[in-house]
């Protein structure tokens, strides 16, 4: 599922909150005081879902030429909206709070939220509970746990809403249903959501302008499976040098030395000083001469290999589902997300290519190697001019390993400003975390994942404890993979 930036206020007041005649085919005039209708709600939810392409139409008879036709077709397929008794959608029909509760509950189910937690809710505490249509009771039971509605002891199930009221309810919905695969007791969830609410409220002194909402994420061990049995880029090099039938006999002695160290590390846990830099040099040399397209194609093929420790997961599928939700939540609230990785920049791009996080290459920052023209033939870049017919290839020379202080340098060179949120998992992310929370003009937070789950993930208790200790020392916020996440990987993935 691709993700795109979404803001409830923007979606409602700039796209969906409109006064439209029945035959209108596009947005006309934003009007927060207008009564919200069904078209407004389904368009807002469609935008929140990322406006997925409607490849197979499932139109209502009365929506084919409407501006919200794609949204209504998507909503019908997703089971969020149905006809109004006559088979038509009736987008102009004002939506009641009971109908909205049902639509939001169905949308939450569509996004994978367990709405059964509302079954034990005592909605008898609300004065007008008996005014609720019977079909809306389960949705209201769930919705009051989020919570979605204003406080005051009434549900007002049969009343309609203005567009501005709908905006506020949907803001509550966005925050209340955020991070569904995090436990309710997760300290990070309890800290991050109030932080985002405060940072995006212009009336609060904690407000952060959109252009300053920068969040930086490490990659391996923060967004993606770190070790199975080693980093993705380590296992890629090992395969290239020791197993690839088209290359293993051409590999240099240095490449073989590095690959065999990785192999020994995989098998015994041995540690080798300087392996991070040697690995970078070996990657640069082992893929020398490949075009960027050829290198990416090689990565795509490697991504198809099975993960050794998991059933139901390929090497390219190792994204942590709870962390994808964090990225999604931040982007919904207009934070700009960057990935600051120790992995080769081009390999990070290859992993993201065609995968679940739609982050552009310009925001994927990693270790670097030389890129040259295939006709440059060793000439200095200052003396060579790129011409028609040239192709970019890997030049075989390693430049820098993007760890520790190098991550801070990369942030300043490529982003140009201090982040307000940092997410990492290892000592290689220490400088990035400290830079984020040191002398920041805005309230800032640093989170560190602790690999303490031995049942669902390749955890390491000693490493996790070390990170807990560092969090205490530096003021970072620890995240327990064991206790904070209800799941780790996508459905069907099981650790062997």
C-alpha atoms as one frame of an Amber mdcrd trajectory, in Angstrom:
protein
   0.000   0.000   0.000   1.435   3.332  -1.066   1.306   6.219   1.310   0.786
   9.899   0.596   0.667  12.975   2.762  -2.826  13.636   4.088  -4.193  16.278
   6.410  -7.754  16.017   7.617  -8.195  19.777   7.715  -6.855  20.150   4.171
  -8.926  17.267   2.861 -12.146  18.566   4.350 -11.814  22.321   3.965  -9.903
  22.337   0.666 -11.215  19.268  -1.144 -14.337  17.778   0.334 -16.100  20.446
   2.363 -18.110  21.966  -0.430 -21.501  23.334  -1.296 -22.382  21.352  -4.419
 -25.493  21.055  -6.513 -26.573  17.487  -7.184 -25.165  17.418 -10.716 -21.826
  19.030  -9.903 -18.740  17.351 -11.324 -16.053  19.059  -9.277 -15.280  21.088
  -6.140 -16.732  24.569  -6.011 -16.489  26.669  -2.851 -15.226  25.608   0.592
 -17.855  26.335   3.221 -17.151  25.166   6.782 -20.660  26.129   7.881 -22.389
  23.956   5.286 -24.067  20.713   6.333 -21.737  17.775   5.701 -23.127  15.229
   3.285 -22.209  11.692   2.259 -20.001  12.870  -0.599 -17.899  14.933   1.802
 -17.323  12.021   4.164 -16.457   9.408   1.544 -14.084  11.775  -0.250 -12.310
  12.554   3.034 -11.911   8.861   3.876 -10.757   8.100   0.342  -8.101  10.803
   0.642  -7.060   9.443   4.026  -6.637   5.993   2.486  -4.213   7.499  -0.031
  -6.669   7.753  -2.948  -5.969   4.197  -4.157  -6.433   3.630  -7.865  -9.896
   2.363  -8.755  -8.991  -0.287 -11.322 -12.338  -2.087 -11.272 -15.351   0.181
 -11.121 -18.047  -0.504  -8.563 -20.072   2.625  -9.165 -23.441   3.545  -7.780
 -25.887   4.508 -10.560 -25.994   8.126  -9.386 -22.229   8.716  -8.964 -20.750
   7.973 -12.392 -20.284  11.641 -13.369 -19.788  13.073  -9.892 -16.488  14.523
  -8.676 -16.471  11.938  -5.881 -17.122   8.953  -8.203 -13.760   7.294  -7.501
 -14.229   7.730  -3.750 -17.727   6.249  -3.797 -16.633   3.314  -5.985 -13.697
   2.632  -3.655 -15.914   2.942  -0.575 -18.424   0.482  -1.960 -15.729  -2.070
  -2.779 -14.098  -1.601   0.636 -17.421  -2.134   2.406 -17.516   1.352   3.898
 -20.648   2.668   2.169 -23.696   1.053   0.629 -26.811   2.329  -1.110 -29.648
   4.130   0.629 -32.369   1.564  -0.021 -32.818   2.313  -3.703 -29.321   1.300
  -4.807 -28.101   4.871  -5.172 -25.428   6.593  -3.106 -27.161   9.958  -2.663
 -24.010  11.947  -2.101 -25.999  15.110  -1.429 -27.792  13.528   1.553 -26.725
  15.085   4.884 -24.935  12.554   7.032 -26.102  11.941  10.593 -23.757  11.248
  13.460 -25.032   7.653  13.592 -24.246   7.171   9.894 -20.832   8.756  10.381
 -20.078   6.425  13.300 -20.818   3.420  11.093 -18.705   4.724   8.205 -15.758
   5.457  10.470 -16.045   2.060  12.150 -16.071   0.319   8.762 -13.085   2.372
   7.639 -11.186   1.416  10.795 -11.907  -2.262  10.050 -10.752  -1.730   6.459
  -7.432  -0.416   7.832  -7.008  -3.436  10.101  -8.152  -1.986  13.411  -9.737
  -4.416  15.863 -13.047  -2.701  16.616 -14.202  -5.486  18.930 -12.560  -3.700
  21.856 -15.690  -1.556  21.988 -17.973  -4.515  22.734 -17.591  -4.038  26.477
 -18.160  -0.289  26.358 -20.993   0.888  28.563 -22.596   3.476  26.320 -25.521
   3.596  28.760 -23.542   6.429  30.346 -24.720   8.613  27.462 -28.060  10.313
  28.074 -29.457   9.744  24.584 -28.218   6.235  23.934 -31.766   5.000  23.337
 -32.102   7.468  20.476 -29.434   5.550  18.568 -30.703   3.417  15.658 -30.113
  -0.225  16.483 -27.810  -0.679  13.502 -25.481   2.028  14.830 -25.014   0.654
  18.367 -21.866  -1.478  17.652 -20.221   1.436  15.834 -21.025   3.847  18.663
 -19.707   1.328  21.192 -16.401   1.317  19.355 -16.301   5.031  18.574 -16.546
   6.167  22.187 -13.340   4.246  22.971 -11.320   6.280  20.448 -12.777   8.831
  21.462 -14.276  10.546  18.436 -17.104  12.665  19.826 -17.142  15.794  21.898
 -17.490  15.354  25.617 -20.802  16.293  27.189 -22.715  13.097  27.805 -24.634
  13.009  24.505 -24.146  11.132  21.245 -26.776  13.088  19.280 -27.069  10.174
  16.840 -29.749  11.641  14.579 -28.299  15.120  14.237 -26.382  16.281  11.185
 -23.042  18.071  11.307 -21.512  21.133   9.769 -18.359  20.640   7.770 -16.282
  22.316  10.459 -17.725  19.927  13.067 -16.923  17.029  10.761 -13.354  18.305
  10.431 -12.916  18.242  14.188 -14.389  14.751  14.512 -12.116  13.448  11.772
  -9.117  15.011  13.492 -10.106  13.089  16.624 -10.480   9.989  14.467  -7.018
  10.369  12.910  -5.303  10.674  16.269  -7.552   8.217  18.098  -7.039   5.424
  15.575  -3.346   6.078  14.937  -0.809   3.287  15.433  -3.316   0.410  15.622
  -0.576  -2.233  15.939   0.878  -0.570  19.026  -0.402  -1.603  22.442  -2.520
   0.955  24.256   0.046   0.995  27.083   3.017   1.704  24.789   4.980   4.649
  26.240   5.902   5.757  22.735   2.294   5.778  21.562   1.288   7.707  24.669
   4.055  10.242  24.033   4.088  10.565  20.231   0.363  11.158  19.639   0.059
  14.073  22.130   3.296  15.451  20.693   1.887  15.446  17.168  -1.419  16.965
  18.317   0.439  19.784  20.071   2.867  20.304  17.181   0.059  20.688  14.632
  -2.251  22.977  16.626  -1.616  26.609  15.594  -3.204  27.846  18.809  -0.617
  26.108  20.993   2.864  27.453  21.861   4.196  24.013  20.900   3.067  24.498
  17.283   5.691  23.627  14.671   5.337  25.155  11.183   4.965  22.589   8.420
   8.357  23.410   6.900  10.057  22.597  10.212   8.307  19.271  10.837  11.290
  17.086   9.941  11.463  13.454  11.117  14.512  11.248  10.494  14.498   7.460
  10.597  17.324   4.979  10.562  16.609   2.023   8.279  17.998  -1.372   9.379
  16.522  -2.287  12.749  14.245   0.766  12.772  12.026   0.387   9.720  13.249
  -2.963   8.441  14.445  -6.332   9.716  17.995  -5.710  10.852  19.584  -9.131
  10.988  18.576 -12.306   9.205  21.212 -13.385   9.854  22.788 -10.020   9.014
  22.024  -6.676   7.397  20.382  -6.744   3.964  23.420  -5.125   2.335  25.816
  -7.534   4.095  23.880 -10.553   2.862  23.710  -9.003  -0.611  27.506  -8.742
  -0.770  27.968 -12.263   0.574  25.660 -13.596  -2.122  27.371 -11.582  -4.856
  30.902 -12.672  -3.948  30.458 -16.220  -2.655  27.308 -17.534  -4.349  26.470
 -15.651  -7.540  27.470 -18.027 -10.370  28.036 -15.097 -12.717  30.423 -13.288
 -10.408  31.954 -15.471  -7.680  34.865 -16.566  -9.875  35.615 -12.931 -10.759
  35.612 -11.611  -7.200  38.811 -10.023  -5.909  40.723 -11.386  -2.934  39.639
  -8.352  -0.899  35.970  -8.909  -1.724  36.269 -12.585  -0.771  37.978 -11.665
   2.495  35.169  -9.304   3.420  32.433 -11.711   2.324  33.956 -14.545   4.348
  34.077 -12.315   7.423  30.368 -11.678   6.940  29.799 -15.420   6.534  31.686
 -16.114   9.773  29.783 -13.345  11.520  26.521 -14.895  10.356  27.482 -18.325
  11.636  29.318 -17.523  14.877  28.494 -13.939  15.803  32.150 -12.947  15.486
  32.969  -9.244  15.432  35.514  -7.674  13.071  36.957  -4.207  13.539  36.503
  -1.968  10.532  34.059  -4.310   8.786  31.547  -1.487   8.185  34.008   0.448
   6.020  35.509  -2.654   4.386  32.022  -3.784   3.473  31.316  -0.421   1.821
  34.503  -0.657  -0.203  33.717  -4.244  -1.222  30.190  -3.344  -2.358  31.572
  -0.502  -4.465  34.122  -2.758  -6.146  31.930  -5.858  -6.529  29.345  -3.968
  -8.583  31.770  -1.741 -10.526  30.618  -0.908 -14.030  26.935  -1.689 -13.491
  24.506   0.969 -14.614  22.194   2.271 -11.922  19.344   0.394 -13.606  21.319
  -2.866 -13.653  22.263  -2.477  -9.996  18.642  -1.860  -9.065  17.511  -4.881
 -11.096  20.085  -7.012  -9.230  18.675  -5.816  -5.908  15.119  -6.551  -7.060
  16.075 -10.152  -7.815  17.834 -10.539  -4.457  14.720  -9.212  -2.704  12.826
 -12.244  -4.033  14.929 -14.707  -2.001  13.294 -16.243   1.062  14.180 -14.878
   4.474  16.096 -17.650   6.263  14.398 -17.259   9.654  10.808 -16.635   8.565
   8.019 -18.372   6.736   5.967 -16.154   4.457   8.549 -13.397   3.975  10.977
 -12.530   1.203  14.157 -10.535   1.769  12.552  -7.377   0.450   9.470  -7.632
   2.667  11.026  -7.176   6.086   9.379  -3.871   6.997   8.151  -3.489  10.568
   4.389  -2.933  10.324   4.164  -0.783  13.496   6.880   1.538  12.187   5.140
   1.895   8.837   2.199   3.194  10.866   4.449   5.782  12.520   5.616   7.049
   9.130   2.043   7.071   7.859   0.794   8.975  10.913   3.524  11.591  10.665
   2.934  12.127   6.959  -0.796  12.507   7.575   0.137  15.368   9.869   2.485
  17.003   7.375   5.800  15.864   8.777   8.451  15.306   6.119  10.123  11.932
   6.623  13.729  11.212   5.704  15.564   7.886   5.949  19.157   8.287   7.175
  20.777   4.873   6.758  24.204   3.301   7.098  23.302   1.102   4.121  24.513
   2.128   0.675  22.173   4.832  -0.646  21.526   2.954  -3.905  20.705  -0.247
  -2.034  18.228   1.615   0.180  16.601   2.975  -2.964  16.428  -0.550  -4.357
  14.755  -1.879  -1.224  12.161   0.901  -1.315  11.528   0.472  -5.040   8.054
  -1.007  -5.457   7.603  -1.502  -1.742   5.171  -0.336   0.920   6.704   3.043
   1.768   6.355   5.660  -0.946   9.293   7.872   0.073  11.068   9.560  -2.859
  14.734   8.896  -3.577  15.573  12.470  -2.625  14.681  11.609   0.979  16.591
   8.299   1.105  20.069   9.087   2.405  22.765   6.463   2.954  26.406   5.546
   2.531  27.897   6.650  -0.770  30.050   5.452  -3.628  31.326   7.121  -6.792
  29.026   7.350  -9.812  30.612   8.117 -13.189  29.844   8.062 -16.901  30.507
   4.856 -18.797  32.622   6.896 -21.224  34.610   8.767 -18.602  37.462   6.230
 -18.611  39.092   7.489 -15.435  39.024  11.171 -16.362  38.564  13.628 -13.525
  34.952  14.711 -13.189  36.043  18.344 -13.396  37.436  17.711 -16.868  34.718
  15.484 -18.302  31.427  16.680 -19.802  28.418  14.406 -19.815  27.038  14.098
 -23.347  24.142  12.460 -25.111  24.613   8.698 -25.109  26.472   8.540 -21.783
  25.135   6.239 -19.088  25.713   6.488 -15.356  27.573   3.536 -13.841  29.043
   2.581 -10.478  32.607   3.835 -10.362  33.992   1.278  -7.914  35.150   3.752
  -5.269  33.633   3.950  -1.783  33.166   7.456  -0.336  31.678   7.383   3.174
  29.895   5.149   5.692  26.862   6.992   6.971  26.997   6.172  10.685  27.360
   8.154  13.912  28.520  11.748  13.323  28.395  11.161   9.580  24.600  10.943
   9.903  24.492  14.429  11.420  26.726  15.742   8.638  24.453  14.124   6.040
  21.380  15.708   7.627  22.879  19.177   7.415  24.209  18.683   3.878  21.075
  17.148   2.408  18.211  18.452   4.558  19.759  21.652   5.812  17.925  21.884
   9.118  17.619  20.210  12.481  14.966  17.471  12.773  12.397  17.523  15.542
  11.934  13.729  15.674  14.532  10.974  15.436  14.003   7.197  15.295  16.872
   4.724  15.548  17.933   1.478  17.157  21.701   1.317  17.609  24.757   3.266
  18.699  25.237   4.195  15.044  22.173   6.421  15.509  23.395   8.058  18.724
  24.679  11.253  17.152  21.513  11.681  15.094  19.369  11.265  18.211  21.444
  13.654  20.300  21.575  16.239  17.516  17.786  16.156  17.259  17.162  16.868
  20.938  20.071  19.244  21.634  19.368  23.016  21.597  16.359  22.536  19.369
  14.113  25.611  19.034  11.109  23.273  19.075  10.114  20.507  21.414  11.907
  17.432  20.086  12.021  13.720  20.807  14.355  10.820  20.050  13.109   7.218
  20.068  15.233   4.069  20.053  13.949   0.577  19.239  15.107  -2.172  21.586
  15.345  -5.638  20.005  13.941  -7.515  23.023  11.496  -9.805  21.152  12.902
 -13.322  20.897   9.671 -15.023  19.836   8.584 -13.030  16.777  11.913 -11.473
  15.764  15.636 -12.183  15.818  16.026 -10.364  19.109  19.090  -9.956  21.286
  18.508  -9.368  24.990  22.025  -8.097  25.702  21.882  -5.599  22.858  18.400
  -4.512  23.913  19.506  -3.943  27.510  22.442  -1.874  26.311  20.040   0.350
  24.397  17.727   0.682  27.411  20.737   1.835  29.427  21.765   4.341  26.762
  18.226   5.714  26.658  18.428   6.361  30.402  21.799   8.034  29.977  20.954
  10.317  27.061  17.240  11.001  27.516  16.051   8.980  24.528  12.706   7.180
  24.590  12.993   3.372  24.387  10.598   1.291  22.297  10.084  -2.338  23.276
   9.475  -4.523  20.228   8.238  -7.200  22.628   5.835  -5.152  24.725   4.858
  -2.202  22.538   3.899  -4.008  19.317   0.932  -6.312  18.806   2.580  -7.625
  15.631   5.877  -7.067  13.840   5.559  -8.170  10.239   2.756  -8.450   7.726
   0.012 -11.067   8.019   1.190 -14.609   7.383   4.799 -14.058   8.474   5.939
 -16.527  11.136   9.360 -16.882  12.711  10.677 -20.416  12.303
